[in-house]
Amino acid sequence: MYAGAERSSICYTPGITEHSHGVDNVKSLANLAMLTGQIGRPSTGVNPMRGRNNVQGACDMGALPNVYPGYQVVTDETVRDKLQRMWQAELSNNVGYTIPNMMDRLIDGSLKCLYILGENSVVSDPNTHHVVHALQSAEFLVVQDIFLTETAQFAHVVFPTACWAEKEGTFTNTERKVQRVRKAVENPPATRADWEIIADLGKRLGVSMDYQSPAEIFDEMASLAPIFAGMSHTRLETGGIQWPCPSPEHPGTLFLHQGAWA
Amino acid sequence: MTNSIPEIADTDCLLVVGSNTTEAHPLISRWMFQAKQNGAYLIVVDPRKIQLSMRICTFGLGSERMWRSSTGSCTLYSPTIFTIAHLWTGEPKASLSSRSIYKGGPRKKLRRFAVFLPRIFVELRTCTPAPNDPPSVIRLE
């Protein structure tokens, strides 16, 4: 039925991914779609429905151990050269640690410091006791959050931040659509937007992060990541755009892998 | 997602795996209901009886009977997917026994699960429920 239909689509969520075989489950689905040719056309494909409002955006921006913004792999020398020139910094070409990996390394002492942003690891990571033990083992723990969460209780330094309605920026939804988010209410006096805190920290550590607005950060990101090259906050004012969007005239991409998959 | 959310409404066959869509993604589930109304087949693979499988699915794989016979259901998503893939390629048992993911895994459970595979084949192939005779067993090497 799935294979024989004109257009068949797969939808999945963490019901199959949050297992020790999660990767195999997803690969099986991708294989199935490719085997049967149910990909690269409208109303087909492999469609994970993301769990939180901007989890797609976080991955797109390189909040993963193995890629820079726009899924440019860290081990690629040309990517590394380009980013090193732009950021005027020396970048490692090693793949980073995953979260469970970090927790293990905090305990064995090979990781000393952890900076957690907008994540309540004690509640959301697997094996709570292990996570608590790891966070207690950290030599220095920084937590940036809107609440003093269970995780923040273990922190040496807590940065209070503005919540989603109190800051400018973009969220990317599960269909790869980048959408503008606008400041609706003033943030409490003691809090600041995440980007302001990070930029200030960067400056104190000697990195030039002299940004004036989220739009400026977005433009820098778009200039470095080809799949976002055609996007800007100005363009997003008129509506969300689905990546890849390689040029300012490009309308965005409704479905991936048309014609070929690499 | 490789595709866009509204495209779900125009699909001819929708395979929903490990997702309680009406609860976790209610807006996307509306597009699924729309697809069903447009005549799409809906296959739900999930160990639970969820709203999607009770109300609108054509076939729910992971029925109570299947899961009751194979406790520890989470390991069995991949076999189900392989089953569909093998059905398509015509090699129904090609690599069921040799996948690395089963290494050290619950072989016995898998063997029990295999009892129900032919039944699923029949259900998928004919689009009608299989006759109520004892299912044959795929031998695992």
Chai-1 contact restraints between the chains, C-beta under 6 A:
chainA,res_idxA,chainB,res_idxB,connection_type,confidence,min_distance_angstrom,max_distance_angstrom,comment,restraint_id
A,M1,B,C13,contact,1.0,0.0,6.0,A-B,restraint_1
A,M1,B,Y41,contact,1.0,0.0,6.0,A-B,restraint_2
A,M1,B,L124,contact,1.0,0.0,6.0,A-B,restraint_3
A,Y2,B,C13,contact,1.0,0.0,6.0,A-B,restraint_4
A,Y2,B,L15,contact,1.0,0.0,6.0,A-B,restraint_5
A,Y2,B,I84,contact,1.0,0.0,6.0,A-B,restraint_6
A,A3,B,W88,contact,1.0,0.0,6.0,A-B,restraint_7
A,A5,B,D12,contact,1.0,0.0,6.0,A-B,restraint_8
A,A5,B,C13,contact,1.0,0.0,6.0,A-B,restraint_9
A,E6,B,D12,contact,1.0,0.0,6.0,A-B,restraint_10
A,R7,B,T11,contact,1.0,0.0,6.0,A-B,restraint_11
A,R7,B,D12,contact,1.0,0.0,6.0,A-B,restraint_12
A,S8,B,C13,contact,1.0,0.0,6.0,A-B,restraint_13
A,S9,B,T11,contact,1.0,0.0,6.0,A-B,restraint_14
A,S9,B,L14,contact,1.0,0.0,6.0,A-B,restraint_15
A,I10,B,L15,contact,1.0,0.0,6.0,A-B,restraint_16
A,C11,B,V16,contact,1.0,0.0,6.0,A-B,restraint_17
A,Y12,B,V17,contact,1.0,0.0,6.0,A-B,restraint_18
A,Y12,B,G18,contact,1.0,0.0,6.0,A-B,restraint_19
A,Y12,B,S19,contact,1.0,0.0,6.0,A-B,restraint_20
A,T13,B,G18,contact,1.0,0.0,6.0,A-B,restraint_21
A,T13,B,S19,contact,1.0,0.0,6.0,A-B,restraint_22
A,G15,B,G18,contact,1.0,0.0,6.0,A-B,restraint_23
A,G15,B,S19,contact,1.0,0.0,6.0,A-B,restraint_24
A,I16,B,V17,contact,1.0,0.0,6.0,A-B,restraint_25
A,I16,B,G18,contact,1.0,0.0,6.0,A-B,restraint_26
A,I16,B,Y77,contact,1.0,0.0,6.0,A-B,restraint_27
A,H19,B,C74,contact,1.0,0.0,6.0,A-B,restraint_28
A,H21,B,I101,contact,1.0,0.0,6.0,A-B,restraint_29
A,D24,B,S78,contact,1.0,0.0,6.0,A-B,restraint_30
A,D24,B,I101,contact,1.0,0.0,6.0,A-B,restraint_31
A,N25,B,Y77,contact,1.0,0.0,6.0,A-B,restraint_32
A,N25,B,S78,contact,1.0,0.0,6.0,A-B,restraint_33
A,S28,B,S78,contact,1.0,0.0,6.0,A-B,restraint_34
A,S28,B,I81,contact,1.0,0.0,6.0,A-B,restraint_35
A,L29,B,I81,contact,1.0,0.0,6.0,A-B,restraint_36
A,L32,B,I81,contact,1.0,0.0,6.0,A-B,restraint_37
A,L32,B,A85,contact,1.0,0.0,6.0,A-B,restraint_38
A,L35,B,A85,contact,1.0,0.0,6.0,A-B,restraint_39
A,T36,B,W88,contact,1.0,0.0,6.0,A-B,restraint_40
A,P42,B,E7,contact,1.0,0.0,6.0,A-B,restraint_41
A,S43,B,E7,contact,1.0,0.0,6.0,A-B,restraint_42
A,S43,B,D10,contact,1.0,0.0,6.0,A-B,restraint_43
A,S43,B,T11,contact,1.0,0.0,6.0,A-B,restraint_44
A,G45,B,T2,contact,1.0,0.0,6.0,A-B,restraint_45
A,G45,B,N3,contact,1.0,0.0,6.0,A-B,restraint_46
A,V46,B,T2,contact,1.0,0.0,6.0,A-B,restraint_47
A,N47,B,M1,contact,1.0,0.0,6.0,A-B,restraint_48
A,N47,B,N3,contact,1.0,0.0,6.0,A-B,restraint_49
A,M49,B,H25,contact,1.0,0.0,6.0,A-B,restraint_50
A,M49,B,I28,contact,1.0,0.0,6.0,A-B,restraint_51
A,T174,B,M1,contact,1.0,0.0,6.0,A-B,restraint_52
A,E175,B,M1,contact,1.0,0.0,6.0,A-B,restraint_53
A,E175,B,S4,contact,1.0,0.0,6.0,A-B,restraint_54
A,E175,B,I5,contact,1.0,0.0,6.0,A-B,restraint_55
A,L254,B,S4,contact,1.0,0.0,6.0,A-B,restraint_56
A,F255,B,N3,contact,1.0,0.0,6.0,A-B,restraint_57
A,L256,B,T2,contact,1.0,0.0,6.0,A-B,restraint_58
